[in-house]
Amino acid sequence: MVDRFDIVSSRDGKKTENTWLIMRIDLETQQTLPHLFLRPLGHTPDAYNKFFDAFHHLQPVNAMMLGGHTPEFHGRYEIYTMASRALEIEEYFTAEVTQIIGACFWPHAIELLDNKLYIYTTNPTLTDSLLNTALESGLWLARILDKQQD
């Protein structure tokens, strides 16, 4: 778990302060999962400028997703991955999984990188309840991703 503070410049030069608590959960799967980022909607996009500058190969793929993802999920998250891996993402992030993500994870960002799951919590005030919910949700998603690889 890491507490990160950053000052981010928007495209128009305005600076904003951002604080994240980042949880990392190592997955047990032996397969290499694709890099994925679920950006929560409702936050200023500038909060993730440095992230997307570092990972410029990630593209929004919501429009490419095929099967039955709920309007709640699409209204709360934008999915980023390499366009060539969008269909593969749907193997792991099924409609059932994204429905729970939309209901239980928002407003946290989610990243899958090098078989590690990252949960980015942006709430300015951390509470036991918030931390427990984020950890329980992250462990649930880690188990789902590991199970799908069995």
N, C-alpha and C positions, 0 to 999 in steps of 0.2 A: 504494500500500500504506500502510495506517495502523495504528498500534498504539494501541488504545483501552483505557483503564482506567475502570471505573465502580463505584460502590457502589450496590447495588440493594436497595431495601426490599421485603420480601415483604408479602403482604396482612396478615400478623399482626404486622408491625413489625420483624421480624428483618432485619438488614442483612448482606449478603454482598458480597464483592469479586469482580469479574469482569474478566477481561482477554481482549481479542480482538485478533487480527491480522486485519485486513480487507483483502482483495485486491479490486480492481475491474478488470473487463475490459470495455472498451467494445465493444458489438456493432456490426457493420457493416450490419445490416438497416435498411431504410428504413421498414418497418412498425412501428407501435407495438405492442409486446408487452404483455400484461397484467401487472399487478403480482402477484408471487408470492413467497411465503416458504416454504421447506422447513425446518421446525423439527426438529432432531434430537431424538429421544426418548432418555431416559436422563439428560438434563440437568435441573436443576431448572427448572420453568417460569418461576420468578421471574426468571431471568437475562434473559428477554426481555420483562419487564413494560413497560419504557419503550418498547420497540419497538411493542408492541401498543397502548399508550396513544396513541402517535403515529399508528398506522395501524389505528384501531379498525374500519375498514371491511373488514378482512381477516377471513375466517371459515374454520374448518376444513372442507375439502371432500373428505377421503378417502372418505367414505361415498358421495359422488356420482360418484366415478371409476368408469368403466364397464368398461374392458377389460383383464383379465389381468395386473394389477400383482401382483408377487410378494409373498408373505407377508413375505419379508425386507425389502422396501422399506417396506411398511406397518408392520412392526415397528420400523423405524428412523426413519421420518419421518412428520410430520404436515404436510399440505399446506394452506397458507392462501392464499386469493385472494378476490376478490369472488364470491359464489355465482353471480351471473349470468355469470361468465366461466369456470366450472368445466369446461364441455365444451370450450371453446377451449383451455384448458390442456392437455387430453389430445391436442390436435393436435401440440403441441410436446413434451410429456412422455409419450411413448408407453410401452408396457410394456417395450420393449427399452431405452429410455433410463433409465427408473426402476430397472430391474434393475441397470444399471451404477452408477447413483447410490447405490442401497442398498449395493452391494458396495464401491465405491471412495471415496465422499465422507464417509460417516459416520465421525466424529461432527461434521463441519463443517455449519454452517447455510449455506443458499443463498438468495439473494434476487435477484429479477429486477425492476428498477425503472428506468423511463425508458430502456430499451434498454441498460442496464448490468447486468452480472452481478457479484454480490458473493459472495465466499466468506468466511465467518466462521470462523476457526480459534480454538479455545478452549483448546488444550493449553497448560499452564503452562510447558512447556519446548519451545522451538522448536529443531528440528534441521534440517540441510540436507535430510535425507530427507523430513521432514514438509513443508517448504516446497516442495520439488520435486514431491512427490506432489500437493499442493494446487494448485500452479500448472499442472501437466500435466493434472489432472482439470478444472480451470476452463477451460483452453484447449480441451480436448476438447469440453466442453459448449457453449462459445461457438461453436465450429465447427458443432456439430449445430444449434444455434438459428439461426445465420446461413444454413446450408445449407437448412433447412426453409423459408426465406423466398424462395429462388431460384425 
